[in-house]
Amino acid sequence: MAWTLLIIAGLFETAWAVGLKYTEGFSRLVPSLLTGAAIVVSMGLLGIAAREVPIGTAYVVWVGIGALGTAVLGVVLFAEPLTFARFGFLLLLLVAIIGLRLTGGVP
């Protein structure tokens, strides 16, 4: 269950990171409120997951999911460039996240 919460926390991290773009420097009320809510949910779920998952592993997986998701959505939503090298490094990030899950020692 902790790993499921950690993955959801990472997805909410992606949501708030992408949401920052829509807040326009926190000058737009609704996107700012949604982004703030996503931050609270993301950190709250990370805290709950860290009760069972070692904090180093939990934090790296949380950040990794957020970074990977934000980079992918940057390409999809904002037409950011996706070079062969960038794709390769994002793939390495995904492999690292999966590897930490498989070797984390926590069910």
VEXTITOR-276791 format. One record per atom (N, C-alpha, C): residue in three letters; chain; atom name; x, y, z. Coordinates in Angstrom, 1 decimal. Example, Ala and Ser with C-alpha at 12.3 -4.5 7.8 and 13.67 -1.06 7.14 Angstrom:
// residues 2
[r Ala, A, N, [13.2, -5.7, 7.8]] [r Ala, A, CA, [12.3, -4.5, 7.8]] [r Ala, A, C, [13.2, -3.3, 7.8]] [r Ser, A, N, [12.8, -2.2, 7.1]] [r Ser, A, CA, [13.7, -1.1, 7.1]] [r Ser, A, C, [12.9, 0.0, 7.9]] 
END
This chain:
// residues 107
[r Met, A, N, [0.8, -1.2, 0.0]] [r Met, A, CA, [0.0, 0.0, 0.0]] [r Met, A, C, [0.9, 1.3, 0.0]] [r Ala, A, N, [2.0, 1.2, 0.7]] [r Ala, A, CA, [2.9, 2.4, 0.8]] [r Ala, A, C, [3.4, 2.8, -0.6]] [r Trp, A, N, [3.7, 1.8, -1.4]] [r Trp, A, CA, [4.3, 2.0, -2.7]] [r Trp, A, C, [3.2, 2.6, -3.6]] [r Thr, A, N, [2.0, 2.2, -3.5]] [r Thr, A, CA, [0.9, 2.8, -4.2]] [r Thr, A, C, [0.7, 4.2, -3.9]] [r Leu, A, N, [0.7, 4.5, -2.6]] [r Leu, A, CA, [0.6, 5.9, -2.1]] [r Leu, A, C, [1.7, 6.8, -2.6]] [r Leu, A, N, [2.9, 6.2, -2.7]] [r Leu, A, CA, [4.1, 6.9, -3.1]] [r Leu, A, C, [4.0, 7.2, -4.6]] [r Ile, A, N, [3.5, 6.3, -5.4]] [r Ile, A, CA, [3.3, 6.5, -6.8]] [r Ile, A, C, [2.3, 7.6, -7.0]] [r Ile, A, N, [1.2, 7.6, -6.3]] [r Ile, A, CA, [0.1, 8.6, -6.4]] [r Ile, A, C, [0.7, 10.0, -6.0]] [r Ala, A, N, [1.5, 10.0, -4.9]] [r Ala, A, CA, [2.2, 11.2, -4.5]] [r Ala, A, C, [3.1, 11.8, -5.6]] [r Gly, A, N, [3.8, 10.9, -6.3]] [r Gly, A, CA, [4.6, 11.3, -7.4]] [r Gly, A, C, [3.8, 11.9, -8.6]] [r Leu, A, N, [2.6, 11.3, -8.8]] [r Leu, A, CA, [1.7, 11.9, -9.8]] [r Leu, A, C, [1.2, 13.2, -9.5]] [r Phe, A, N, [0.9, 13.4, -8.2]] [r Phe, A, CA, [0.5, 14.7, -7.7]] [r Phe, A, C, [1.6, 15.7, -7.8]] [r Glu, A, N, [2.9, 15.3, -7.6]] [r Glu, A, CA, [4.0, 16.1, -7.8]] [r Glu, A, C, [4.1, 16.6, -9.2]] [r Thr, A, N, [3.9, 15.7, -10.1]] [r Thr, A, CA, [3.8, 16.1, -11.5]] [r Thr, A, C, [2.7, 17.1, -11.8]] [r Ala, A, N, [1.6, 16.9, -11.2]] [r Ala, A, CA, [0.4, 17.8, -11.3]] [r Ala, A, C, [0.8, 19.2, -10.8]] [r Trp, A, N, [1.4, 19.3, -9.7]] [r Trp, A, CA, [1.7, 20.7, -9.2]] [r Trp, A, C, [2.8, 21.3, -9.9]] [r Ala, A, N, [3.8, 20.5, -10.4]] [r Ala, A, CA, [4.9, 21.1, -11.2]] [r Ala, A, C, [4.4, 21.7, -12.5]] [r Val, A, N, [3.5, 20.9, -13.2]] [r Val, A, CA, [2.9, 21.4, -14.4]] [r Val, A, C, [2.0, 22.6, -14.1]] [r Gly, A, N, [1.2, 22.4, -13.0]] [r Gly, A, CA, [0.3, 23.5, -12.6]] [r Gly, A, C, [1.0, 24.9, -12.4]] [r Leu, A, N, [2.3, 24.8, -12.0]] [r Leu, A, CA, [3.0, 26.1, -11.8]] [r Leu, A, C, [3.0, 26.9, -13.1]] [r Lys, A, N, [3.0, 26.2, -14.3]] [r Lys, A, CA, [3.0, 26.9, -15.6]] [r Lys, A, C, [1.7, 27.7, -15.8]] [r Tyr, A, N, [0.6, 27.1, -15.3]] [r Tyr, A, CA, [-0.7, 27.6, -15.5]] [r Tyr, A, C, [-1.0, 28.7, -14.5]] [r Thr, A, N, [-0.3, 28.8, -13.4]] [r Thr, A, CA, [-0.6, 29.9, -12.4]] [r Thr, A, C, [-0.1, 31.2, -12.8]] [r Glu, A, N, [0.8, 31.3, -13.8]] [r Glu, A, CA, [1.3, 32.5, -14.3]] [r Glu, A, C, [1.9, 33.3, -13.1]] [r Gly, A, N, [2.8, 32.7, -12.4]] [r Gly, A, CA, [3.4, 33.4, -11.2]] [r Gly, A, C, [2.4, 33.6, -10.1]] [r Phe, A, N, [1.5, 32.7, -10.0]] [r Phe, A, CA, [0.4, 32.7, -8.9]] [r Phe, A, C, [-0.5, 33.9, -9.1]] [r Ser, A, N, [-0.6, 34.4, -10.3]] [r Ser, A, CA, [-1.5, 35.5, -10.6]] [r Ser, A, C, [-2.9, 35.1, -11.0]] [r Arg, A, N, [-3.1, 33.8, -11.2]] [r Arg, A, CA, [-4.4, 33.3, -11.6]] [r Arg, A, C, [-4.9, 32.4, -10.4]] [r Leu, A, N, [-6.1, 32.8, -9.9]] [r Leu, A, CA, [-6.6, 32.2, -8.7]] [r Leu, A, C, [-6.9, 30.7, -8.8]] [r Val, A, N, [-7.7, 30.3, -9.7]] [r Val, A, CA, [-8.0, 28.9, -9.7]] [r Val, A, C, [-6.8, 27.9, -10.0]] [r Pro, A, N, [-6.0, 28.2, -11.0]] [r Pro, A, CA, [-4.8, 27.4, -11.1]] [r Pro, A, C, [-3.9, 27.4, -9.9]] [r Ser, A, N, [-3.8, 28.5, -9.2]] [r Ser, A, CA, [-3.0, 28.6, -8.0]] [r Ser, A, C, [-3.5, 27.8, -6.9]] [r Leu, A, N, [-4.9, 27.8, -6.7]] [r Leu, A, CA, [-5.5, 27.0, -5.7]] [r Leu, A, C, [-5.3, 25.5, -6.0]] [r Leu, A, N, [-5.5, 25.1, -7.2]] [r Leu, A, CA, [-5.4, 23.7, -7.6]] [r Leu, A, C, [-3.9, 23.2, -7.4]] [r Thr, A, N, [-3.0, 24.1, -7.8]] [r Thr, A, CA, [-1.6, 23.8, -7.7]] [r Thr, A, C, [-1.2, 23.6, -6.2]] [r Gly, A, N, [-1.7, 24.5, -5.4]] [r Gly, A, CA, [-1.5, 24.5, -3.9]] [r Gly, A, C, [-2.1, 23.2, -3.3]] [r Ala, A, N, [-3.3, 22.8, -3.7]] [r Ala, A, CA, [-3.9, 21.6, -3.3]] [r Ala, A, C, [-3.1, 20.4, -3.7]] [r Ala, A, N, [-2.6, 20.4, -4.9]] [r Ala, A, CA, [-1.8, 19.3, -5.4]] [r Ala, A, C, [-0.5, 19.1, -4.6]] [r Ile, A, N, [0.1, 20.3, -4.2]] [r Ile, A, CA, [1.3, 20.2, -3.3]] [r Ile, A, C, [1.0, 19.6, -2.0]] [r Val, A, N, [-0.1, 20.0, -1.4]] [r Val, A, CA, [-0.4, 19.5, -0.1]] [r Val, A, C, [-0.7, 18.0, -0.1]] [r Val, A, N, [-1.5, 17.5, -1.1]] [r Val, A, CA, [-1.8, 16.1, -1.3]] [r Val, A, C, [-0.5, 15.3, -1.6]] [r Ser, A, N, [0.4, 15.8, -2.4]] [r Ser, A, CA, [1.6, 15.2, -2.8]] [r Ser, A, C, [2.5, 15.0, -1.6]] [r Met, A, N, [2.7, 16.0, -0.8]] [r Met, A, CA, [3.6, 15.9, 0.3]] [r Met, A, C, [2.9, 15.1, 1.4]] [r Gly, A, N, [1.6, 15.2, 1.6]] [r Gly, A, CA, [1.0, 14.4, 2.6]] [r Gly, A, C, [1.1, 12.9, 2.3]] [r Leu, A, N, [0.9, 12.5, 1.0]] [r Leu, A, CA, [1.0, 11.1, 0.7]] [r Leu, A, C, [2.5, 10.6, 0.8]] [r Leu, A, N, [3.4, 11.5, 0.4]] [r Leu, A, CA, [4.8, 11.1, 0.6]] [r Leu, A, C, [5.1, 10.9, 2.1]] [r Gly, A, N, [4.6, 11.7, 3.0]] [r Gly, A, CA, [4.8, 11.5, 4.4]] [r Gly, A, C, [4.2, 10.2, 4.9]] [r Ile, A, N, [3.0, 9.8, 4.4]] [r Ile, A, CA, [2.4, 8.6, 4.8]] [r Ile, A, C, [3.2, 7.4, 4.3]] [r Ala, A, N, [3.6, 7.5, 3.0]] [r Ala, A, CA, [4.4, 6.4, 2.4]] [r Ala, A, C, [5.7, 6.2, 3.1]] [r Ala, A, N, [6.3, 7.3, 3.6]] [r Ala, A, CA, [7.6, 7.2, 4.2]] [r Ala, A, C, [7.5, 6.5, 5.6]] [r Arg, A, N, [6.4, 6.2, 6.1]] [r Arg, A, CA, [6.3, 5.4, 7.3]] [r Arg, A, C, [6.8, 4.0, 7.1]] [r Glu, A, N, [6.6, 3.5, 5.8]] [r Glu, A, CA, [7.0, 2.1, 5.5]] [r Glu, A, C, [8.2, 2.1, 4.6]] [r Val, A, N, [8.3, 3.0, 3.6]] [r Val, A, CA, [9.4, 3.0, 2.7]] [r Val, A, C, [10.5, 3.8, 3.2]] [r Pro, A, N, [11.8, 3.4, 3.2]] [r Pro, A, CA, [12.9, 4.2, 3.7]] [r Pro, A, C, [12.8, 5.6, 3.0]] [r Ile, A, N, [13.1, 6.6, 3.8]] [r Ile, A, CA, [12.9, 8.0, 3.4]] [r Ile, A, C, [13.8, 8.3, 2.2]] [r Gly, A, N, [15.0, 7.8, 2.1]] [r Gly, A, CA, [15.9, 8.1, 1.0]] [r Gly, A, C, [15.3, 7.5, -0.3]] [r Thr, A, N, [14.8, 6.3, -0.2]] [r Thr, A, CA, [14.1, 5.7, -1.4]] [r Thr, A, C, [12.8, 6.4, -1.7]] [r Ala, A, N, [12.0, 6.7, -0.7]] [r Ala, A, CA, [10.7, 7.3, -1.0]] [r Ala, A, C, [10.9, 8.7, -1.6]] [r Tyr, A, N, [11.9, 9.4, -1.2]] [r Tyr, A, CA, [12.1, 10.8, -1.7]] [r Tyr, A, C, [12.6, 10.7, -3.1]] [r Val, A, N, [13.5, 9.8, -3.4]] [r Val, A, CA, [14.1, 9.7, -4.8]] [r Val, A, C, [13.0, 9.2, -5.7]] [r Val, A, N, [12.2, 8.3, -5.3]] [r Val, A, CA, [11.1, 7.8, -6.2]] [r Val, A, C, [10.1, 8.9, -6.4]] [r Trp, A, N, [9.7, 9.6, -5.4]] [r Trp, A, CA, [8.8, 10.7, -5.5]] [r Trp, A, C, [9.3, 11.8, -6.5]] [r Val, A, N, [10.5, 12.2, -6.3]] [r Val, A, CA, [11.1, 13.2, -7.1]] [r Val, A, C, [11.2, 12.7, -8.6]] [r Gly, A, N, [11.6, 11.4, -8.7]] [r Gly, A, CA, [11.8, 10.8, -10.0]] [r Gly, A, C, [10.5, 10.8, -10.8]] [r Ile, A, N, [9.5, 10.3, -10.1]] [r Ile, A, CA, [8.2, 10.3, -10.8]] [r Ile, A, C, [7.7, 11.7, -11.2]] [r Gly, A, N, [7.9, 12.6, -10.3]] [r Gly, A, CA, [7.6, 14.0, -10.6]] [r Gly, A, C, [8.4, 14.6, -11.8]] [r Ala, A, N, [9.7, 14.3, -11.8]] [r Ala, A, CA, [10.5, 14.8, -12.8]] [r Ala, A, C, [10.2, 14.2, -14.2]] [r Leu, A, N, [10.0, 12.9, -14.1]] [r Leu, A, CA, [9.7, 12.2, -15.4]] [r Leu, A, C, [8.4, 12.6, -15.9]] [r Gly, A, N, [7.4, 12.7, -15.1]] [r Gly, A, CA, [6.0, 13.1, -15.5]] [r Gly, A, C, [6.0, 14.5, -16.0]] [r Thr, A, N, [6.7, 15.4, -15.3]] [r Thr, A, CA, [6.8, 16.8, -15.7]] [r Thr, A, C, [7.5, 16.9, -17.1]] [r Ala, A, N, [8.6, 16.2, -17.3]] [r Ala, A, CA, [9.3, 16.3, -18.5]] [r Ala, A, C, [8.4, 15.8, -19.7]] [r Val, A, N, [7.7, 14.7, -19.5]] [r Val, A, CA, [6.9, 14.1, -20.5]] [r Val, A, C, [5.7, 15.1, -20.8]] [r Leu, A, N, [5.1, 15.6, -19.8]] [r Leu, A, CA, [4.0, 16.5, -20.1]] [r Leu, A, C, [4.5, 17.9, -20.7]] [r Gly, A, N, [5.8, 18.2, -20.4]] [r Gly, A, CA, [6.3, 19.4, -21.0]] [r Gly, A, C, [6.4, 19.2, -22.5]] [r Val, A, N, [6.8, 18.0, -22.9]] [r Val, A, CA, [6.8, 17.7, -24.4]] [r Val, A, C, [5.4, 17.7, -24.9]] [r Val, A, N, [4.5, 17.1, -24.3]] [r Val, A, CA, [3.1, 16.9, -24.8]] [r Val, A, C, [2.3, 18.2, -24.8]] [r Leu, A, N, [2.4, 18.9, -23.7]] [r Leu, A, CA, [1.6, 20.1, -23.5]] [r Leu, A, C, [2.2, 21.4, -24.0]] [r Phe, A, N, [3.5, 21.5, -23.9]] [r Phe, A, CA, [4.2, 22.8, -24.1]] [r Phe, A, C, [5.2, 22.7, -25.3]] [r Ala, A, N, [5.1, 21.6, -26.0]] [r Ala, A, CA, [6.0, 21.5, -27.2]] [r Ala, A, C, [7.5, 21.6, -26.9]] [r Glu, A, N, [7.9, 21.2, -25.7]] [r Glu, A, CA, [9.3, 21.2, -25.4]] [r Glu, A, C, [10.0, 20.1, -26.3]] [r Pro, A, N, [11.3, 20.4, -26.6]] [r Pro, A, CA, [11.9, 19.5, -27.5]] [r Pro, A, C, [12.2, 18.1, -26.8]] [r Leu, A, N, [12.1, 17.1, -27.6]] [r Leu, A, CA, [12.4, 15.7, -27.2]] [r Leu, A, C, [13.5, 15.2, -28.1]] [r Thr, A, N, [14.7, 15.4, -27.7]] [r Thr, A, CA, [15.9, 14.9, -28.5]] [r Thr, A, C, [16.1, 13.4, -28.1]] [r Phe, A, N, [16.9, 12.8, -28.9]] [r Phe, A, CA, [17.3, 11.4, -28.7]] [r Phe, A, C, [18.0, 11.3, -27.3]] [r Ala, A, N, [18.9, 12.2, -27.0]] [r Ala, A, CA, [19.6, 12.1, -25.7]] [r Ala, A, C, [18.6, 12.3, -24.6]] [r Arg, A, N, [17.7, 13.3, -24.7]] [r Arg, A, CA, [16.8, 13.6, -23.6]] [r Arg, A, C, [15.9, 12.4, -23.4]] [r Phe, A, N, [15.4, 11.8, -24.5]] [r Phe, A, CA, [14.6, 10.6, -24.3]] [r Phe, A, C, [15.4, 9.5, -23.6]] [r Gly, A, N, [16.6, 9.3, -24.0]] [r Gly, A, CA, [17.5, 8.3, -23.3]] [r Gly, A, C, [17.6, 8.5, -21.8]] [r Phe, A, N, [17.9, 9.8, -21.4]] [r Phe, A, CA, [18.0, 10.0, -20.0]] [r Phe, A, C, [16.7, 9.9, -19.3]] [r Leu, A, N, [15.6, 10.2, -19.9]] [r Leu, A, CA, [14.3, 10.0, -19.3]] [r Leu, A, C, [14.0, 8.5, -19.1]] [r Leu, A, N, [14.4, 7.7, -20.1]] [r Leu, A, CA, [14.3, 6.3, -20.0]] [r Leu, A, C, [15.2, 5.7, -18.8]] [r Leu, A, N, [16.4, 6.3, -18.7]] [r Leu, A, CA, [17.2, 5.9, -17.5]] [r Leu, A, C, [16.6, 6.2, -16.2]] [r Leu, A, N, [15.9, 7.4, -16.1]] [r Leu, A, CA, [15.2, 7.8, -14.9]] [r Leu, A, C, [14.1, 6.8, -14.6]] [r Leu, A, N, [13.4, 6.4, -15.6]] [r Leu, A, CA, [12.3, 5.4, -15.4]] [r Leu, A, C, [12.9, 4.1, -14.9]] [r Val, A, N, [14.0, 3.6, -15.5]] [r Val, A, CA, [14.7, 2.4, -15.1]] [r Val, A, C, [15.1, 2.5, -13.6]] [r Ala, A, N, [15.6, 3.7, -13.2]] [r Ala, A, CA, [16.1, 3.9, -11.9]] [r Ala, A, C, [14.9, 3.8, -10.9]] [r Ile, A, N, [13.8, 4.4, -11.2]] [r Ile, A, CA, [12.6, 4.3, -10.4]] [r Ile, A, C, [12.1, 2.9, -10.2]] [r Ile, A, N, [12.0, 2.2, -11.3]] [r Ile, A, CA, [11.6, 0.7, -11.2]] [r Ile, A, C, [12.7, -0.1, -10.4]] [r Gly, A, N, [13.9, 0.2, -10.6]] [r Gly, A, CA, [15.0, -0.5, -9.9]] [r Gly, A, C, [14.9, -0.2, -8.4]] [r Leu, A, N, [14.6, 1.0, -8.0]] [r Leu, A, CA, [14.5, 1.3, -6.6]] [r Leu, A, C, [13.3, 0.5, -6.0]] [r Arg, A, N, [12.2, 0.4, -6.8]] [r Arg, A, CA, [11.1, -0.3, -6.3]] [r Arg, A, C, [11.4, -1.8, -6.1]] [r Leu, A, N, [12.1, -2.4, -7.1]] [r Leu, A, CA, [12.4, -3.8, -7.0]] [r Leu, A, C, [13.4, -4.1, -6.0]] [r Thr, A, N, [14.3, -3.2, -5.6]] [r Thr, A, CA, [15.3, -3.5, -4.6]] [r Thr, A, C, [15.1, -2.8, -3.3]] [r Gly, A, N, [13.9, -2.2, -3.1]] [r Gly, A, CA, [13.6, -1.4, -1.9]] [r Gly, A, C, [13.5, -2.2, -0.7]] [r Gly, A, N, [13.2, -3.5, -0.8]] [r Gly, A, CA, [13.1, -4.3, 0.4]] [r Gly, A, C, [11.9, -4.1, 1.2]] [r Val, A, N, [10.9, -3.3, 0.7]] [r Val, A, CA, [9.6, -3.1, 1.4]] [r Val, A, C, [8.5, -3.6, 0.5]] [r Pro, A, N, [7.6, -4.5, 1.0]] [r Pro, A, CA, [6.5, -5.0, 0.2]] [r Pro, A, C, [5.6, -3.9, -0.3]] 
END
